[in-house]
Amino acid sequence: MNHPAPSPAAFASATVLSLDGVPTPIEDLWRDAPALIVFVRHYG
């Protein structure tokens, strides 16, 4: 099944936790430069 690749604008409203546990808008991660974002699922 082929799905179109999401654009950065699709992630603009998402929030992630920083390494310090502070909620951060995901768009802030690529504001100044490109970013590679990897999601890791916790098993356990």
MIKEVEX-181921 format. One record per residue: x, y, z of N, C-alpha, C in turn; residue in one letter. Coordinates in steps of 0.02 Angstrom, whole numbers, plus 50000, padded with zeros to 5 digits. Last residue first. Example, Ala and Ser with C-alpha at 12.3 -4.5 7.8 and 13.67 -1.06 7.14 Angstrom:
<nodes>
506424988850354506844994750357506455000250394S506604971650390506154977550390506604983550390A
</nodes>
This chain:
<nodes>
504224985551324504384983251391503924985351441G504854995551200504554988951214504724986951285Y504605010651126504845007451187504485000851197H505085015750967504555013051009504865009351068R505705030450905505885023950932505325021650978V505875040550767505425038550820505605031450841F506915053350717506835046050720506385044550779V507275066150609506875064350667506735056850664I508435077250561508245070250552507895068150615L508265093850497508315089150554508115082150531A509005109050435508645102650426508745098050486P508915123650542509265119150496508855112850487A508055131150620508685134250597509055130050545D506915122750639506835129950625507465132950594R506775109750674507075111250608507005118550589W506235109950801506835105950790507155107250722L505055116750801505635120250827506285116550813D504105107350763504355111850711504965115950735E503745101250881504205097750837504485102250783I503755110051032503435109350966503945106350917P504075100951178504355105451128503975104551063T504055097851351503685097551289503935102951240P505495091651430505105097651417504715096851351V506405081751458505705080451473505245086451463G507665083551414507525085751482506805084551503D507575080151282507955075651326507855077351400L505845084451249506565085251241506915080251286S504425077051176504795078551237505535079251221L503405085251051503825079751074504165081851139V501935089050962502375090751017502755084551039T501275094850804501475089450850501955092150904A501015104150708500635104650771500825099350821S501865100650601501945107150635501575107450702A501775089850519502015088750587502035095050630F501385094750397500935089950430501145088750502A502465101950355501895105750380501405101150416A503325092250303503475095250369502885099050398P502225079650231502655085550226502805088250296S502245061950209501995067950243502485073750234P502115053550054502555055650109502275061850142A500665043950019501085049650004501515051450066P500755026150019500485032250050500935038050031H500375010549952500775016649947500405022549977N500434994150000500005000050000500455006250000M
</nodes>
